[in-house]
Amino acid sequence: LETSIAASAQQSIIKSYFINELIFDLLEIFKLKFFIFCFLSLFKFIFDEFLLKLSKLWIIKLLILFLRKIAIFDPINPQPPVINIFMSLSIIIPIRNEEENIENITKKISKLNIDSELCFIDDFSTDKSYEKVLEIQKKFNFVKIIKNKTKGLGSAINTGIDNISKEFTCIMMCDESDSLSDLERYYDIILTKNCDAVFGSRFYKDSIVTNYPKKKLILNRIFNLLVSILFLNKFNDYTNAFKMYKSTSLKKLKPIVSESFNVFLEIPLKVISRKMSYETTSISWMGREIGKSKFKIKELQSKYLFTLLYCLLEKILTR
């Protein structure tokens, strides 16, 4: 009898031990699952509340910073890389009788590592510029051609702005006077500084200018100095066409009323008077080698003065 009771007690102890072990194991599994659940819930909260709210620009900024940090370990070329693979850029190029220049500038832009669209705006060309772009479209699928509805450079720029689809927009001329390396630098600046615009100056200390007509240069410097004084601004090349903008910011500047080259004065002055953010940098410029310039000083004097007064009035009224 005593042996039976002892065996029964031993079995009870063994059962109790296994039950306790089972409960302990289940608790450990539950704790692990609970920890995993809490971790995943926290990760989901952080992802939903923070990561999804980070714009693409911020993500790219972090990537650029990382690549710049590791670039110093490159023994051959220890320079911070310019990241172009994330570029989303519309390039507006107005054309009037630029048949000879269209293919060259398209080929150069195609070699850049850019997610881009090249928008040619045909401003009533009398040569075969329009047909040339149609021909080039067969080779380069990033090229667009839009016919301007109202004759004039200002209208061509307006038409281009209405047809852009990328995140940033650069305005260039077709005569290859602007450097594409400056375009890449523009993008690096607008991305890292997260500003509304980048203005390039041909007349900073580090700028390189080739074959600029002397008479035009003198008038340019006088007029830009006048603009700087009236707008109390240190920038010195407002009339230069080659600038880059956030596309959303550029569209906010409409309506753009200038009809000719004075459109390139109106746009930066609106950026300044409306207190948008912008950065400035030195750029290179080279005089046209093929074709004839459409810029006529005598014809444009009154238009530049009109635009200057118009923008100055807007600046005063929006204080």
Disulfide bonds with the S-S distance in Angstrom:
none
